[in-house]
Amino acid sequence: MDRLTSMAVFVKAVDLGSFAGAAAALNLSGPMVGKHVQFLEQRLGVRLINRTTRRQSLTEFGRAYYERCQVVLAEAEAADALASDHLSDPCGRLRVTMPALFGRRCVAPILLKLAQQYPMLELDLSFNDRIADLAENGYDLAIRTGSLEGKAGMIARRVARQRMIVCASPSYVEMYGRPLEIAALSGHHAIIYSRSGRVRPWLFPRNDAPPMEVLPISRIRLDDMDAIADAATAGMGLAWLPRWLIRERIEAGTLIPLLQDQPEFPYDCYALWLQTPHLPLKVRLAVDALAAALPEFMT
């Protein structure tokens, strides 16, 4: 007999509470269900089920073996699903939630290209800085940046790293000077990112130590990084922004990168999905596409 088939029959008999129930569910005879369980018992040399004319009950070993069989059968189904995925194209709706600005500028172009490649794939994209619950809101995938506390039951894969830099306009530097070290930031005005009343400090990497947190003096606090870049370009103060966002402004000379001798802080970007025995093809391809293409946007 095939061991995997016998495991499946055994699990079904336990789930339904009787050989007769398993036989009806699997379109087998009652004696054949018994033979599958007997085959396992003989192979293992241990009784799995105590059987009487009135009832059946798992032995202590049978309970442990049942739980392991569930895992083995789930992995086997996942392996078969991978083979099926390999021979097919992704289809159906892919729901993704992502930060608004980062999503529009960097994530969406990659996913739209993926949808062009696979005509049966549907996209449902949400651009929102609010942290959404994947299970409660029905999302297949979430894109997040920074810390990942409180992500139990989820799988996270880093797909890119934003390089954060301090910058200012030429007019600001001409009027207030250029800070040459981190300590000098305290003598400058800054434009700070603030969301939900929480002010985010600027971070600077340190060898073998947590990053240094700096909160410069500020009179302007905004919850949109594009608006911060506009304010910095207008000469309102220093800003700490991802390089991808201000790359064109730096090339045009409207913003100047500062503290260039200081290593840039790498702000990690993650793709997150609910833990599952089998990752759907549409999700796997989306994550792979982001991991391959997003780093190019970060330069």
N, C-alpha and C positions, 0 to 999 in steps of 0.2 A: 504493500500500500504506500501511497505518497504521504510522507510525514506532514507536509504543510496542509494537505486536505484533511488529514485526520485531526490536526490541531483545530482547523476551522469547524469541523463537526463537533469536537469536544467543547469548544467555546460556545457554540450554538446550543448544545445540550444544557450547559450550565446556565446560559442566559435565559432559556425558556423553562428550565426546571424539570425537564423530562426528556427521555429518548424519543417518546412519541411526538412531542412538540417539535424537536429538532428534525425528526424524520419528515413531518408534514411541511416544515419550512424549507427543507433542502431537497424535497422530492425524493427521499430515500425510504427504504423499508426500515422498520424498527430494528430488526436484527442487524442490518448493515450499520446503523449508528452504533450499536453495541460492539460490532467488530472493529470499527475505527477506534473506539475508546480502548478496547482490549489490546489492539495493536500498539498503542502508545504505552499502555501499562506494561506490556511484555518487553517492549524496547527499553523502557526506563527501569524496569525491575521494581516498580513501586506502584501501589494502588492509588488511583486518582479519585475514584468515586466509590463510596460505600452504597451498595444497592440492596434493597429488600423488595419484597413484593408490593409494598405500599409506598415507599418513598426512596429517594436517593439524596445523598449529601456528600459534599466535597470532603476529602481528607485534608489534614493540615498541609501536606505536600501538594495535594491537588489544588488548593486555593492559591498557593504561591506559583504553581505551574500555569494555572489559568491566567493569572495576571501577566506572566511573561509571554504566554501565547498571544494575548491581546496586543502586546507591543510588537511581537514578531509579525503578526498578520497585518498590522497597520503599516509597518515598514515595507512589507511585501507589496501592499496595495500602492504605497507611495512610489515604489520603484517601478511598478507597472505603469503608473500614471506618468512618470517621467518619460518612459518609452513612448507613450501615447502623445505626450506633448512634443517630443522630438519630431514626430511625423506629422504634426499639424501646426496651423498658424493660430496665434492668439485671437480670441474673439470675446464678445461680450463687453460689458461696461467696466471700465477701470476708474474708480473713484479715488482721487488724490487730494489731500489737503496740504497747504504749504504757506509759508510766510508771504505776505502780499508782494512786496517789492522784489525780493529774491526769486519768488515764484514766477512773476511776470517776466523779469529780465533774463533769468538763467534756466529755470526748470521747464517752464512751459514750451520754449522753442524745441527742447529735446524731445518732450513727449509728443508734441505736434508732428515732429519728424517721424517718430515711431508710428503714429497713427497713419501717416501717409504711406509708410512701408507696409502696414497691415490693414487693409480696408475693412476687415471684420471687427476691428478693435474700436470701441466707443470710449470717449474720454469725458469724464465729469470732474472738472478741476475747480477747487475752492481756494481762493486767495484770501487768507485770513490770518492775522497774527495771533488770534486766540488759539490756545492749545485745545484741540478737539479730541474726544475719546473715540478711538477707532471703532470699537465694538458697538458703542451706543449710537454713534452717528453713521455707521455702515460704510466707513472708508476702508479701502483695500491697502492704502499706503499713505504715510505721512512723511513730509520733509521737515526736518527740524535742524536748528543750529544751536551750538553751545552745549550746555549741560544736559544730561539725560537722566536726572534723578526721577524716581517714581515711575519707571517703565517696566514693572514686573509683568510677566506674561507676554512680552513683546521681544521681537528680534530687531536689532539695530545693525546697520552696515554703514560705515563711513564712506561717503561717495565723493567728498571733496573737502578742501580746506580753504577758507577765506583768509587772505592775508590782510590784517588790519594795520593801517598806517595813520600817523598824525599828519595833517596837512593844513594849509592856510593859503589865503590869496596873496599875490604879490603886494597888493596895497596894504594888507595887514602887516606883513613882514617889514615893509618899508617904514610903517608908522611905529610898530612896537618891537621890532627886532625878531631875530630867529632864535628859538630855544635850542641850545646845543646839547642838553642832557635832560633826562627825565625830571630831575629835581627842579629844573628851570620852568617847568610847566606851571608851577604854583604862582608864578608872576605874570601869567597870561589869562586872558578871558577865553572861555571855551563855549562851544555849542554842544549840549549834552543830549544824548538819547534817553528818553524817559517813556516808559509804557506802563499803564495801569498804576500810575503814581510811584512807580519804582524807578529810581535813577540807576543806570548801568555804569559802573566804573570802567575806566580804560585799563586794559591789561597789558602787561609787558613780561615776556618770558625771562626766567632766571634759571641758571644751571642747577639741576638737582634740587629744585625748590618750587613751591607753588608760585604762580605768576604774581608779580607786583601789581597791586590795585591802586590806581590813582584817580582821584575825583577832582579835577581842576575847578577853579572858580567859574561860575556860569551865571548868566542872567537870562539865557535863552535855552529853553528845554523843549524839545520836539519829539513826537513819537513816529516820525517818518524820516528815514535816512536820506531820501532824495531831497527833502526840505532842508535837512542839515547841510547837505552838499551845496544847495543854493545859497543858504545863509553864509557859509564859509566863503563861497565864491564872491559874495557881496562884501567881504571884508569884516564880517561881524565877529570873528574869532577863530580859534583853532577848532579842528574837528578830528575825530577818530573814526575812520570809515574803511570799509573793505575796498581793496585796490580795484576790483572789477567795476565798482560803482563809479569811481572817479578817474578811471584810466583815460578816457577821452578828454577830461578837463586838464589832467596833467600834461597830456600830449599837446593840448592847445595853449598851455601856459597860464590858464586861469586859476589853477591850484598848484601849489608847490609841496612836494613831499618833504617832511621834516624828520629830524632824528634818524637820518639814514644810516648812521653807524650803529643804531640800536636794532636788534633782531625784530622782525615783524611778528606779531602775535598770530598764531594759526587758529582761527576760529573754525572748529569742525562742523561739517554739514553731514547729516545722517538721513538715511531712508529707514523708516520703521514700519513693521507690519506685525500683525498678531501671530503668536507662535502657533504653528500648525504642522501636522505630520507631512503635508505636501503643499509646497508653495505653488500656487497657480501660475501657469505659464505667463499670463499677461503681467503678473506682478514681477516675476523673475526677469522677464525681458526689460521691463521698465527700470528696475533697479540696475541691471547690467548696463543699460543705455546711459543712465545718469552717471554711473561710476566711470564710464569710458569718456563721456563728453564734458561733464561739468568741470573737471580740472582745467580744461582749455579756457573756460569762461573766467576762471579765477586769476589768470595771469595779468 
